[in-house]
């Protein structure tokens, strides 16, 4: 039996799901991820997008660091993808919608490899096979050759969907955020991070996936919004526990080789220093690994912020 979502729920679904968690009453659970390592990321600063004043979420910095891609919270076309051009590390000039990707459904979570292969999540065709990951070629503000991603990264299990996507710089490693929805719910009750390797034109999950991510996914929280560093040695991600109130966290984990498992997660604490219950999500690392972007709810609006690493 395949779960079907109504359009009004789709608007809230991908990338916005956790906004609804503020009103969820769930049992308290303890996070098992270690939280005793010191994060290298400090000096939180707010990002300015000149010419744009609405919500800015799910940021992605292109590998040449020329563009900032992001999506809004909601609008006439549900949720759409936009981009801005870099002025400096914390200032970007708004350029408008990314042409060729937006529909009346949810379109968000933009990411791109070094060859301008553009990936994003869309619910435009959810009922025809449960595929939500789309790709095309980005050039000067427009995406062409749009198509669905094939391979075992797509979920066939009922009630599960992919609600996030991240492509590595070389285009050969794709991360996604799985989420399970019970019938009638517009928020997930389970979730974890998965990844696949490119084989010809498909992205297939390798046999050692569980070993690689053994220190990342937990049984008592939802892990999502994975972001891989340019050299594939660090994995950044979001985590939320379904407590009341929900607890959001940012983590990253390191490894010595691209074929090795990721080590114990390190908690990025700076965004939460003034409010342990801050709503913070969706980390995106600069190509040189020195700047980390993410969105944060502040005064009722989602804005993009940046941390620095020396």
TORKOL-4160 file (C-alpha; in steps of 0.2 Angstrom, whole numbers, padded with zeros to 4 digits, m for minus):
310
<pt num="1" X="0000" Y="0000" Z="0000"/>
<pt num="2" X="0007" Y="0017" Z="m0005"/>
<pt num="3" X="0005" Y="0032" Z="0006"/>
<pt num="4" X="m0003" Y="0047" Z="m0003"/>
<pt num="5" X="m0001" Y="0065" Z="0003"/>
<pt num="6" X="m0013" Y="0079" Z="0000"/>
<pt num="7" X="m0006" Y="0095" Z="m0008"/>
<pt num="8" X="m0009" Y="0105" Z="0008"/>
<pt num="9" X="0002" Y="0093" Z="0017"/>
<pt num="10" X="0015" Y="0093" Z="0003"/>
<pt num="11" X="0018" Y="0111" Z="0006"/>
<pt num="12" X="0023" Y="0107" Z="0024"/>
<pt num="13" X="0033" Y="0091" Z="0020"/>
<pt num="14" X="0050" Y="0092" Z="0013"/>
<pt num="15" X="0063" Y="0103" Z="0022"/>
<pt num="16" X="0049" Y="0112" Z="0032"/>
<pt num="17" X="0043" Y="0096" Z="0041"/>
<pt num="18" X="0052" Y="0101" Z="0057"/>
<pt num="19" X="0043" Y="0117" Z="0059"/>
<pt num="20" X="0028" Y="0107" Z="0064"/>
<pt num="21" X="0038" Y="0098" Z="0078"/>
<pt num="22" X="0036" Y="0113" Z="0089"/>
<pt num="23" X="0018" Y="0108" Z="0092"/>
<pt num="24" X="0021" Y="0090" Z="0094"/>
<pt num="25" X="0020" Y="0082" Z="0111"/>
<pt num="26" X="0031" Y="0067" Z="0112"/>
<pt num="27" X="0041" Y="0058" Z="0125"/>
<pt num="28" X="0058" Y="0064" Z="0130"/>
<pt num="29" X="0073" Y="0054" Z="0124"/>
<pt num="30" X="0091" Y="0055" Z="0127"/>
<pt num="31" X="0103" Y="0058" Z="0112"/>
<pt num="32" X="0116" Y="0045" Z="0111"/>
<pt num="33" X="0128" Y="0055" Z="0100"/>
<pt num="34" X="0143" Y="0061" Z="0110"/>
<pt num="35" X="0143" Y="0079" Z="0114"/>
<pt num="36" X="0160" Y="0081" Z="0123"/>
<pt num="37" X="0171" Y="0086" Z="0108"/>
<pt num="38" X="0175" Y="0104" Z="0105"/>
<pt num="39" X="0168" Y="0111" Z="0088"/>
<pt num="40" X="0180" Y="0121" Z="0077"/>
<pt num="41" X="0166" Y="0133" Z="0071"/>
<pt num="42" X="0163" Y="0149" Z="0080"/>
<pt num="43" X="0159" Y="0168" Z="0077"/>
<pt num="44" X="0141" Y="0167" Z="0071"/>
<pt num="45" X="0136" Y="0180" Z="0058"/>
<pt num="46" X="0120" Y="0183" Z="0049"/>
<pt num="47" X="0120" Y="0183" Z="0030"/>
<pt num="48" X="0113" Y="0197" Z="0020"/>
<pt num="49" X="0104" Y="0194" Z="0004"/>
<pt num="50" X="0102" Y="0210" Z="m0005"/>
<pt num="51" X="0085" Y="0212" Z="m0013"/>
<pt num="52" X="0077" Y="0198" Z="m0004"/>
<pt num="53" X="0067" Y="0200" Z="0012"/>
<pt num="54" X="0057" Y="0183" Z="0014"/>
<pt num="55" X="0062" Y="0167" Z="0023"/>
<pt num="56" X="0078" Y="0159" Z="0017"/>
<pt num="57" X="0081" Y="0141" Z="0020"/>
<pt num="58" X="0092" Y="0126" Z="0016"/>
<pt num="59" X="0107" Y="0136" Z="0009"/>
<pt num="60" X="0119" Y="0128" Z="m0002"/>
<pt num="61" X="0136" Y="0136" Z="m0008"/>
<pt num="62" X="0141" Y="0131" Z="m0025"/>
<pt num="63" X="0158" Y="0123" Z="m0026"/>
<pt num="64" X="0166" Y="0138" Z="m0035"/>
<pt num="65" X="0158" Y="0149" Z="m0021"/>
<pt num="66" X="0150" Y="0160" Z="m0034"/>
<pt num="67" X="0132" Y="0157" Z="m0029"/>
<pt num="68" X="0121" Y="0154" Z="m0014"/>
<pt num="69" X="0106" Y="0143" Z="m0018"/>
<pt num="70" X="0091" Y="0142" Z="m0006"/>
<pt num="71" X="0073" Y="0140" Z="m0005"/>
<pt num="72" X="0059" Y="0150" Z="0003"/>
<pt num="73" X="0047" Y="0144" Z="0017"/>
<pt num="74" X="0031" Y="0145" Z="0007"/>
<pt num="75" X="0023" Y="0156" Z="m0007"/>
<pt num="76" X="0011" Y="0157" Z="m0022"/>
<pt num="77" X="0020" Y="0141" Z="m0029"/>
<pt num="78" X="0022" Y="0132" Z="m0012"/>
<pt num="79" X="0040" Y="0131" Z="m0010"/>
<pt num="80" X="0053" Y="0137" Z="m0023"/>
<pt num="81" X="0072" Y="0138" Z="m0026"/>
<pt num="82" X="0081" Y="0154" Z="m0028"/>
<pt num="83" X="0099" Y="0160" Z="m0030"/>
<pt num="84" X="0110" Y="0174" Z="m0026"/>
<pt num="85" X="0128" Y="0179" Z="m0032"/>
<pt num="86" X="0142" Y="0182" Z="m0019"/>
<pt num="87" X="0148" Y="0199" Z="m0014"/>
<pt num="88" X="0158" Y="0193" Z="0001"/>
<pt num="89" X="0157" Y="0179" Z="0013"/>
<pt num="90" X="0141" Y="0186" Z="0022"/>
<pt num="91" X="0133" Y="0196" Z="0008"/>
<pt num="92" X="0125" Y="0190" Z="m0008"/>
<pt num="93" X="0115" Y="0199" Z="m0021"/>
<pt num="94" X="0098" Y="0191" Z="m0025"/>
<pt num="95" X="0096" Y="0185" Z="m0043"/>
<pt num="96" X="0079" Y="0178" Z="m0043"/>
<pt num="97" X="0071" Y="0160" Z="m0046"/>
<pt num="98" X="0081" Y="0146" Z="m0053"/>
<pt num="99" X="0072" Y="0144" Z="m0069"/>
<pt num="100" X="0067" Y="0127" Z="m0075"/>
<pt num="101" X="0064" Y="0119" Z="m0058"/>
<pt num="102" X="0050" Y="0127" Z="m0049"/>
<pt num="103" X="0032" Y="0120" Z="m0049"/>
<pt num="104" X="0016" Y="0122" Z="m0039"/>
<pt num="105" X="0022" Y="0108" Z="m0028"/>
<pt num="106" X="0036" Y="0108" Z="m0015"/>
<pt num="107" X="0053" Y="0111" Z="m0024"/>
<pt num="108" X="0068" Y="0114" Z="m0012"/>
<pt num="109" X="0085" Y="0108" Z="m0005"/>
<pt num="110" X="0096" Y="0113" Z="m0019"/>
<pt num="111" X="0113" Y="0106" Z="m0022"/>
<pt num="112" X="0126" Y="0105" Z="m0036"/>
<pt num="113" X="0143" Y="0097" Z="m0040"/>
<pt num="114" X="0158" Y="0105" Z="m0048"/>
<pt num="115" X="0152" Y="0101" Z="m0066"/>
<pt num="116" X="0135" Y="0111" Z="m0063"/>
<pt num="117" X="0125" Y="0095" Z="m0061"/>
<pt num="118" X="0110" Y="0102" Z="m0051"/>
<pt num="119" X="0100" Y="0091" Z="m0039"/>
<pt num="120" X="0085" Y="0095" Z="m0028"/>
<pt num="121" X="0069" Y="0088" Z="m0020"/>
<pt num="122" X="0052" Y="0089" Z="m0028"/>
<pt num="123" X="0035" Y="0082" Z="m0024"/>
<pt num="124" X="0028" Y="0086" Z="m0042"/>
<pt num="125" X="0027" Y="0067" Z="m0046"/>
<pt num="126" X="0026" Y="0058" Z="m0030"/>
<pt num="127" X="0012" Y="0047" Z="m0034"/>
<pt num="128" X="0020" Y="0039" Z="m0050"/>
<pt num="129" X="0033" Y="0030" Z="m0041"/>
<pt num="130" X="0038" Y="0039" Z="m0025"/>
<pt num="131" X="0054" Y="0047" Z="m0033"/>
<pt num="132" X="0057" Y="0064" Z="m0026"/>
<pt num="133" X="0076" Y="0067" Z="m0032"/>
<pt num="134" X="0077" Y="0077" Z="m0048"/>
<pt num="135" X="0093" Y="0083" Z="m0057"/>
<pt num="136" X="0098" Y="0094" Z="m0072"/>
<pt num="137" X="0112" Y="0105" Z="m0078"/>
<pt num="138" X="0113" Y="0123" Z="m0071"/>
<pt num="139" X="0119" Y="0137" Z="m0082"/>
<pt num="140" X="0117" Y="0156" Z="m0079"/>
<pt num="141" X="0102" Y="0154" Z="m0068"/>
<pt num="142" X="0093" Y="0140" Z="m0078"/>
<pt num="143" X="0092" Y="0121" Z="m0076"/>
<pt num="144" X="0089" Y="0111" Z="m0091"/>
<pt num="145" X="0089" Y="0092" Z="m0095"/>
<pt num="146" X="0078" Y="0089" Z="m0080"/>
<pt num="147" X="0075" Y="0071" Z="m0075"/>
<pt num="148" X="0072" Y="0060" Z="m0060"/>
<pt num="149" X="0086" Y="0050" Z="m0052"/>
<pt num="150" X="0086" Y="0032" Z="m0054"/>
<pt num="151" X="0094" Y="0018" Z="m0043"/>
<pt num="152" X="0092" Y="0010" Z="m0026"/>
<pt num="153" X="0093" Y="0027" Z="m0017"/>
<pt num="154" X="0075" Y="0028" Z="m0022"/>
<pt num="155" X="0063" Y="0021" Z="m0008"/>
<pt num="156" X="0051" Y="0007" Z="m0012"/>
<pt num="157" X="0046" Y="0004" Z="0006"/>
<pt num="158" X="0028" Y="0011" Z="0009"/>
<pt num="159" X="0027" Y="0027" Z="0020"/>
<pt num="160" X="0045" Y="0031" Z="0017"/>
<pt num="161" X="0051" Y="0045" Z="0005"/>
<pt num="162" X="0067" Y="0055" Z="0002"/>
<pt num="163" X="0065" Y="0072" Z="0009"/>
<pt num="164" X="0083" Y="0079" Z="0006"/>
<pt num="165" X="0098" Y="0078" Z="m0006"/>
<pt num="166" X="0116" Y="0082" Z="m0006"/>
<pt num="167" X="0129" Y="0078" Z="m0020"/>
<pt num="168" X="0148" Y="0077" Z="m0018"/>
<pt num="169" X="0159" Y="0089" Z="m0027"/>
<pt num="170" X="0165" Y="0076" Z="m0039"/>
<pt num="171" X="0147" Y="0070" Z="m0042"/>
<pt num="172" X="0150" Y="0052" Z="m0037"/>
<pt num="173" X="0142" Y="0052" Z="m0020"/>
<pt num="174" X="0124" Y="0057" Z="m0016"/>
<pt num="175" X="0116" Y="0059" Z="0001"/>
<pt num="176" X="0098" Y="0059" Z="0005"/>
<pt num="177" X="0087" Y="0060" Z="0021"/>
<pt num="178" X="0074" Y="0046" Z="0022"/>
<pt num="179" X="0058" Y="0049" Z="0032"/>
<pt num="180" X="0044" Y="0038" Z="0037"/>
<pt num="181" X="0026" Y="0045" Z="0038"/>
<pt num="182" X="0011" Y="0037" Z="0046"/>
<pt num="183" X="m0005" Y="0038" Z="0037"/>
<pt num="184" X="m0013" Y="0056" Z="0040"/>
<pt num="185" X="0003" Y="0063" Z="0047"/>
<pt num="186" X="0012" Y="0078" Z="0039"/>
<pt num="187" X="0028" Y="0075" Z="0050"/>
<pt num="188" X="0039" Y="0060" Z="0051"/>
<pt num="189" X="0041" Y="0049" Z="0065"/>
<pt num="190" X="0057" Y="0041" Z="0059"/>
<pt num="191" X="0072" Y="0047" Z="0049"/>
<pt num="192" X="0090" Y="0044" Z="0045"/>
<pt num="193" X="0104" Y="0048" Z="0032"/>
<pt num="194" X="0107" Y="0037" Z="0018"/>
<pt num="195" X="0120" Y="0038" Z="0004"/>
<pt num="196" X="0123" Y="0030" Z="m0014"/>
<pt num="197" X="0137" Y="0029" Z="m0026"/>
<pt num="198" X="0136" Y="0034" Z="m0044"/>
<pt num="199" X="0136" Y="0019" Z="m0057"/>
<pt num="200" X="0133" Y="0025" Z="m0075"/>
<pt num="201" X="0117" Y="0035" Z="m0073"/>
<pt num="202" X="0111" Y="0028" Z="m0057"/>
<pt num="203" X="0114" Y="0030" Z="m0039"/>
<pt num="204" X="0115" Y="0014" Z="m0029"/>
<pt num="205" X="0117" Y="0011" Z="m0011"/>
<pt num="206" X="0134" Y="0001" Z="m0007"/>
<pt num="207" X="0135" Y="m0014" Z="0004"/>
<pt num="208" X="0145" Y="m0005" Z="0017"/>
<pt num="209" X="0133" Y="0009" Z="0019"/>
<pt num="210" X="0128" Y="0004" Z="0037"/>
<pt num="211" X="0146" Y="0003" Z="0042"/>
<pt num="212" X="0151" Y="0020" Z="0035"/>
<pt num="213" X="0136" Y="0028" Z="0044"/>
<pt num="214" X="0136" Y="0018" Z="0060"/>
<pt num="215" X="0141" Y="0033" Z="0071"/>
<pt num="216" X="0129" Y="0045" Z="0062"/>
<pt num="217" X="0111" Y="0037" Z="0063"/>
<pt num="218" X="0103" Y="0034" Z="0079"/>
<pt num="219" X="0087" Y="0025" Z="0085"/>
<pt num="220" X="0080" Y="0039" Z="0096"/>
<pt num="221" X="0082" Y="0054" Z="0085"/>
<pt num="222" X="0080" Y="0060" Z="0067"/>
<pt num="223" X="0096" Y="0063" Z="0057"/>
<pt num="224" X="0094" Y="0073" Z="0041"/>
<pt num="225" X="0101" Y="0086" Z="0029"/>
<pt num="226" X="0118" Y="0078" Z="0026"/>
<pt num="227" X="0132" Y="0088" Z="0018"/>
<pt num="228" X="0148" Y="0081" Z="0013"/>
<pt num="229" X="0164" Y="0091" Z="0012"/>
<pt num="230" X="0173" Y="0094" Z="m0004"/>
<pt num="231" X="0186" Y="0081" Z="0000"/>
<pt num="232" X="0173" Y="0069" Z="0007"/>
<pt num="233" X="0182" Y="0068" Z="0024"/>
<pt num="234" X="0169" Y="0077" Z="0034"/>
<pt num="235" X="0150" Y="0074" Z="0035"/>
<pt num="236" X="0139" Y="0088" Z="0042"/>
<pt num="237" X="0121" Y="0085" Z="0047"/>
<pt num="238" X="0105" Y="0090" Z="0057"/>
<pt num="239" X="0097" Y="0081" Z="0071"/>
<pt num="240" X="0081" Y="0083" Z="0080"/>
<pt num="241" X="0073" Y="0073" Z="0094"/>
<pt num="242" X="0054" Y="0072" Z="0095"/>
<pt num="243" X="0053" Y="0079" Z="0113"/>
<pt num="244" X="0042" Y="0093" Z="0119"/>
<pt num="245" X="0050" Y="0105" Z="0115"/>
<pt num="246" X="0060" Y="0097" Z="0101"/>
<pt num="247" X="0079" Y="0098" Z="0102"/>
<pt num="248" X="0088" Y="0103" Z="0086"/>
<pt num="249" X="0107" Y="0100" Z="0084"/>
<pt num="250" X="0120" Y="0102" Z="0071"/>
<pt num="251" X="0134" Y="0089" Z="0070"/>
<pt num="252" X="0149" Y="0084" Z="0060"/>
<pt num="253" X="0160" Y="0069" Z="0059"/>
<pt num="254" X="0177" Y="0066" Z="0052"/>
<pt num="255" X="0186" Y="0051" Z="0044"/>
<pt num="256" X="0204" Y="0048" Z="0038"/>
<pt num="257" X="0200" Y="0040" Z="0021"/>
<pt num="258" X="0185" Y="0042" Z="0009"/>
<pt num="259" X="0182" Y="0023" Z="0011"/>
<pt num="260" X="0182" Y="0023" Z="0030"/>
<pt num="261" X="0168" Y="0025" Z="0042"/>
<pt num="262" X="0164" Y="0042" Z="0050"/>
<pt num="263" X="0170" Y="0045" Z="0068"/>
<pt num="264" X="0161" Y="0051" Z="0083"/>
<pt num="265" X="0150" Y="0066" Z="0079"/>
<pt num="266" X="0156" Y="0083" Z="0085"/>
<pt num="267" X="0142" Y="0095" Z="0091"/>
<pt num="268" X="0142" Y="0113" Z="0083"/>
<pt num="269" X="0136" Y="0123" Z="0098"/>
<pt num="270" X="0138" Y="0141" Z="0093"/>
<pt num="271" X="0121" Y="0143" Z="0085"/>
<pt num="272" X="0113" Y="0138" Z="0102"/>
<pt num="273" X="0123" Y="0148" Z="0114"/>
<pt num="274" X="0109" Y="0160" Z="0117"/>
<pt num="275" X="0095" Y="0148" Z="0116"/>
<pt num="276" X="0097" Y="0129" Z="0118"/>
<pt num="277" X="0080" Y="0127" Z="0110"/>
<pt num="278" X="0085" Y="0137" Z="0094"/>
<pt num="279" X="0077" Y="0131" Z="0078"/>
<pt num="280" X="0093" Y="0128" Z="0067"/>
<pt num="281" X="0095" Y="0116" Z="0052"/>
<pt num="282" X="0103" Y="0112" Z="0035"/>
<pt num="283" X="0122" Y="0115" Z="0036"/>
<pt num="284" X="0132" Y="0119" Z="0020"/>
<pt num="285" X="0151" Y="0119" Z="0020"/>
<pt num="286" X="0161" Y="0131" Z="0009"/>
<pt num="287" X="0173" Y="0123" Z="m0004"/>
<pt num="288" X="0188" Y="0127" Z="0007"/>
<pt num="289" X="0180" Y="0120" Z="0023"/>
<pt num="290" X="0182" Y="0136" Z="0032"/>
<pt num="291" X="0164" Y="0143" Z="0032"/>
<pt num="292" X="0148" Y="0134" Z="0037"/>
<pt num="293" X="0131" Y="0141" Z="0032"/>
<pt num="294" X="0114" Y="0135" Z="0039"/>
<pt num="295" X="0097" Y="0143" Z="0042"/>
<pt num="296" X="0090" Y="0148" Z="0059"/>
<pt num="297" X="0073" Y="0155" Z="0065"/>
<pt num="298" X="0075" Y="0172" Z="0072"/>
<pt num="299" X="0061" Y="0184" Z="0076"/>
<pt num="300" X="0048" Y="0173" Z="0067"/>
<pt num="301" X="0058" Y="0172" Z="0050"/>
<pt num="302" X="0071" Y="0160" Z="0044"/>
<pt num="303" X="0087" Y="0168" Z="0039"/>
<pt num="304" X="0104" Y="0161" Z="0034"/>
<pt num="305" X="0119" Y="0162" Z="0046"/>
<pt num="306" X="0137" Y="0158" Z="0044"/>
<pt num="307" X="0151" Y="0151" Z="0056"/>
<pt num="308" X="0170" Y="0152" Z="0053"/>
<pt num="309" X="0184" Y="0139" Z="0056"/>
<pt num="310" X="0202" Y="0144" Z="0057"/>
